[in-house]
């Protein structure tokens, strides 16, 4: 599997998300969490007929009563897909495309929905405690340029022999996997692992050099 080209994380032009998300009074850079956990949701659109759980800080809203936050907690529900996610985010959030932290843990997902690749500002994605069986599902997330934290423990894919190496190779910008930091040694070993899987490619490169 070819390595995804690296995208510069620092010093790049952003969409203004960091500055715009300081509405929270310093709670964190993403604003107060929008918490729909433990609400027995079957579809993401169910959020439109429900209210988020109260937090320690009230949610900030704009003049149209849309939420000023870049977080969403949907953990511990009965979700199996993300159909309607973008429409739901647009209805609830002032800046839906600025979503940076998404918790989908402890649901019924068997696949990583491609709609997640539209959330280009996503930085933290929790998917632990689901039913994802194929390592290739993770490949979709390579389209997220700022993703630095991901969880997938508690899914069947963790039993795959090269689970962590595959994640590091596929998501080279990720710094934290399953709440464990990716070390320099792991990256070096992953490079060796990749070369062992593509010996012809490595030979070809050495000839060019």
N, C-alpha and C positions, 0 to 999 in steps of 0.2 A: 504494500500500500504506500503510495507516494506521500511524502511529508507535506503538510499544509504550509504554504509560505507564511513567514512570520510577519505580523503587523505591529508596528511601533505602538506601544501602549502609552508612553509618556511623551509629552510635548506635541502630541498630534492635535489637530483641530477637532474639537468636540462640538456637540450640538448645543452646548450651553447647559447640559443637564446638571453638572456639578454646581454651578452658580444658582440655577433656578431651584435646586432642591435644598436650599438652606432656609426654607420656610419653617422648618421644624424646631427652630429655637435651639439648634445644636444637638438634638437627640441623636441623630446621625446623618450622614450625607444623603441618605435616601428618603428622609422624611419619616413620619410615624407609620408603622406597619398597618396596612389594610388587611384585617384578619378575618377570614372566612373559614377558619379551621373548625373542625368538629361540628359542622352544620348539616351533615347528612346530604350534601349536595350530590346530585346525580349528573348534572350538566353544568358547565360554567355559566350558562345563561341564567341559572337559578339564582345567581348573585343579584340579578336585577330586581327580584321580588323579595329580597332579604336585606338585612342590615348587618354590617360587619360587627364583630365582637368589640365591645368597648375596650380601649387600651388605657395605659397609664396617662397618655396625653391625647387630647381630642384631635381628630383629624382636621387638618387645614383644608379649606375649600376656597375656590375662586368665586367671582361674582355670579357665575352660573351654577354654583353649588357642586361643581365637579372637584374631585379629590386632588389635592396637591401632595402627591407622594410618588415614589418610584418602587414601592414594595407591594407584594401580594402574597398572602398566606392562604393556600388552599389545601393544606395538609389535613390528613385524617378525614377524608370524605369518601365518596363512592364514584369518583370520576374515572372513566375509562378512555376518554378522548378529550380533545380540546376544541371541538367544533364550536364555532361562534365566539372564540376567545377575543379576536380583534374587535368585533362589534361590541362585545361586553366591556372591554377596556375603554373603548371610545365613549361609551355611555357613562362610565363611572369616573374616568380620569381626565384631568385637564391636559395632560401630556402622555397619552397612552404609549407612544413609541419610546418614551424615556424609562420604561420599566427596567429596573436594574437588578432586582432581587425577587425571585419567584420560588416559592416553596410548594412543591407538588408531592411531597413525601406521603407515604402511607395512603395510597389510593389504589386503583385497579389498572394502571397503565401497563399494557403489554408492548407498546411501541412508543417511540419518541415522535410526537406529532410534528410534522414539518412546519407548522405555524410558528414554532419557537424560533426558527431561523429568521423570521421577520423582526424579531426583537433585538435589534443590533446593539442596543445599549446594555443588554443583559450581562451581568457580572457574576452573580451567584445563582446557581440553579440546584435545588434539592430535589432529587428523584428517588431517594432511598425508600425501601419498603414498598416497592411495586412489583410488577411481574414481567419485567423486561428480560427476554430470553436470548436475544441475539446481540453479540458485540457490535455487529455492523450498524445497529441502530445509533450508536454513539457517533458514528461518522457524520451524521447530519449536523451535529453541533459544531463542527469545524468552521461553519459559516458565521459563527459569533465571534467578532474580533476582540471583544473585551472580556470574555468569559475567563475568570480566574479561579473560581471555586465551584466544584461539582460533587454531589454525593450520589452514589448508586448502590451502596451496600444494602443487603437485604433483597436484592434482585437475583434471579437465577444466573445472570451473566457473571456474577462474582466467582462462580465455580469454574469458569474457564481458566485454563492454565496461564494464559498470557494476558489476563484481564487488565492488570494495572499497566503493564507495558504498552498494551494497545491504546489505552486512554492517553498515556503520556505522548505516544507517537502521533496519535490522531489530533490531540488537543495540546500542541506544544506550548501554548501560552498559559495553560492552567497551572496554578501554583499549589492548589490544595485539592486532594482527592479523598473523599470519605473522611474528612476532618483530619487528614494526615498530610503534612507538607511534602511536596515533591522535592527530593534532594538532588544535589548536583550529581551524586553517584548514580542515582536512579536514571537520570537523563543520559549519563554516559553508558550505562548498561543497556538502556533502551536503544541507543544508537548502534551498539554492537548487535543487539537482537534484530534490529532492522536490517543490518548488513547481512546477517546470517540468513535472513529470509529472502534477500535479493542478491545472491552472490554474483550473478551475471552483471547486474547493474553496478556493483562495486568494482568489478574487473574492468568494466567499460570506462568508469571514471578514472581508474588508475592509468589506463592507456592514454587517455586524453591529457592527463597531467604529465 
